[in-house]
Amino acid sequence: MSMKFISLTVLALGACLHSLSALAVPLLQLDIDSGVYDASPTEESTITTASVFDLYALGKHTSNKFDLSETYHISAALTPKTNFSFPDDDFGSFEVSYTDASGATQNKVIQVTADMTFGIPPLEANWDAAHDGGDLGSHDIYDTYFYELNFKFDAGSTVNSYNTEDDVAVSGTLLRETFSFDLTNLQIGYDLHFDLYSNKVKGGGDFDIDNFAPFSHDAGSQRAVPVPTPAGLLLLLVGLILVRLKAPV
């Protein structure tokens, strides 16, 4: 048997395995309405450039690993990651509407960073998020400020099953919960990254990650940073000159 034939066979098998893996539906996934999947090795996430969008949490309830009674969590994390604190108006705020774990409708305005926690999810029983071995992986997002949303999947809220990485439809249904975000008042230059997970309780109030959406099935916003126009730059220059002229000698 020639080496060329062996090589072609290996490549063919690899392609088949890749195709099968692409069609596999993870236990948990995140998606964004009108978002686009960025397949680059440094991203592998569903991305939106919009300031107002719906984030979807998807659960494969047909799996024996899925617990419908369990509380699940979404981390809304500030990117690029930062480990310093400024007054709230330096970063602004974002809004989110969703149904929480108790079934109540929540409409929240989250002040950045005053209402957020610094560290790596999940939040511990004492609301701390210091790093330990059972945390979510950093994947170039954490440590940073994040806000944790708690919810349960509704058995009556379903969509046709699909893989968010390639939007390939699969037989069956997924549970879906919607989180409506408005980042209009979040300072330009900063965005949010989203992770989906459940917790398991360890001793002493330590919460560790149990199930989670793979990092290739997370999501985030990447809003465009406005580029100053020549007219805008000219106005800025005139303003600086006027300030300089009015400055006391």
Residue pairs with C-beta under 8 A, 6 or more apart in sequence:
22 163
22 165
22 166
22 168
23 163
23 166
23 168
23 170
24 163
25 60
25 161
25 162
25 163
25 170
25 174
26 60
26 163
26 213
26 214
26 217
27 59
27 60
27 63
27 65
27 66
27 211
27 213
28 57
28 58
28 59
28 60
28 72
28 196
28 197
28 198
28 211
28 212
28 213
28 217
29 57
29 58
29 163
29 164
29 174
29 196
29 213
29 217
30 46
30 55
30 56
30 57
30 58
30 74
30 164
30 194
30 195
30 196
30 213
30 217
30 218
30 219
31 46
31 55
31 56
31 58
31 164
31 219
32 46
32 47
32 48
32 53
32 54
32 55
32 56
32 219
33 53
33 54
33 55
33 56
34 48
34 50
34 53
35 46
35 47
35 48
35 53
35 219
36 46
36 47
36 48
37 45
37 46
37 47
37 164
37 165
37 166
37 167
38 44
38 45
38 46
38 47
39 165
42 140
44 165
44 215
44 216
45 193
45 215
45 216
45 218
45 219
45 220
46 164
46 217
46 218
46 219
46 220
47 219
47 220
47 221
47 222
48 219
48 220
48 221
48 222
49 221
49 222
49 223
49 224
50 221
50 223
51 182
51 183
51 184
51 186
51 221
51 223
52 180
52 181
52 182
52 183
52 184
53 180
53 181
53 221
54 178
54 179
54 180
54 181
55 74
55 178
55 179
55 180
55 181
55 194
55 219
56 176
56 177
56 178
56 179
57 72
57 74
57 151
57 153
57 176
57 177
57 179
57 196
58 159
58 164
58 174
58 175
58 176
59 66
59 72
59 153
59 174
59 175
59 176
60 66
60 161
60 174
61 68
61 153
61 155
61 173
61 174
61 175
62 172
62 173
65 211
66 211
67 198
68 152
68 153
68 155
68 175
69 152
70 152
70 198
71 101
71 150
71 151
71 152
71 198
71 199
72 150
72 151
72 152
72 153
72 196
72 197
72 198
73 121
73 122
73 148
73 149
73 150
73 151
73 196
73 197
73 198
73 199
74 148
74 149
74 151
74 179
74 194
74 195
74 196
75 121
75 122
75 136
75 146
75 147
75 148
75 149
75 193
75 194
75 195
75 197
76 94
76 96
76 110
76 146
76 147
76 148
76 149
76 181
76 192
76 193
76 194
77 121
77 141
77 142
77 144
77 145
77 146
77 192
77 193
77 194
77 195
78 91
78 112
78 113
78 116
78 144
78 145
78 146
78 190
78 191
78 192
79 141
79 144
79 190
79 191
79 192
79 193
79 220
80 144
80 190
81 140
81 141
81 142
81 143
81 144
82 144
82 145
83 118
83 143
83 144
85 113
85 118
86 113
88 111
88 112
88 113
88 114
90 187
91 112
91 113
91 186
91 187
91 190
92 112
92 185
92 186
92 187
93 109
93 110
93 111
93 112
93 185
93 186
94 109
94 110
94 112
94 181
94 182
94 183
94 185
94 186
94 192
95 107
95 108
95 109
95 110
95 181
95 182
95 185
96 106
96 107
96 108
96 110
96 149
96 179
96 180
96 181
96 182
97 105
97 106
97 107
97 108
97 179
97 180
98 105
98 106
98 149
98 151
98 177
98 178
98 179
98 180
99 105
99 106
99 151
99 154
99 177
100 106
100 149
100 150
100 151
101 150
101 151
101 152
103 152
110 116
110 147
112 145
112 186
112 187
112 190
113 145
115 147
116 145
116 146
116 147
117 123
117 127
117 128
117 129
117 145
117 146
117 147
117 148
118 129
118 143
118 144
118 145
119 128
119 129
119 130
119 131
119 142
119 143
119 146
120 129
120 131
120 135
120 136
120 138
120 142
120 143
121 129
121 135
121 136
121 142
121 146
121 148
121 195
121 197
121 209
122 129
122 135
122 136
122 148
122 197
122 199
122 207
122 208
122 209
123 129
123 148
123 207
124 130
124 205
124 206
124 207
125 205
125 206
125 207
126 205
129 135
129 146
131 143
132 206
132 208
133 208
134 200
134 202
134 206
134 207
134 208
134 209
135 142
135 208
135 209
136 142
136 195
136 197
136 209
136 212
137 215
139 215
141 193
141 195
149 179
151 177
153 175
153 177
154 175
154 177
155 175
157 175
157 176
157 177
158 173
158 174
158 175
158 176
159 173
159 174
159 176
160 169
160 172
160 173
160 174
161 169
161 170
161 171
161 172
161 173
161 174
162 168
162 169
162 170
162 174
163 170
164 217
165 216
165 217
181 192
181 221
183 191
183 192
183 221
183 223
186 192
188 223
188 225
188 226
189 225
191 220
191 221
191 222
191 223
192 220
192 221
193 218
193 219
193 220
193 221
194 218
194 219
194 220
195 212
195 213
195 218
196 212
196 213
196 218
197 209
197 210
197 211
197 212
197 213
198 209
198 210
198 211
198 212
199 207
199 208
199 209
199 210
200 207
200 208
200 209
200 210
201 207
201 208
202 208
228 236
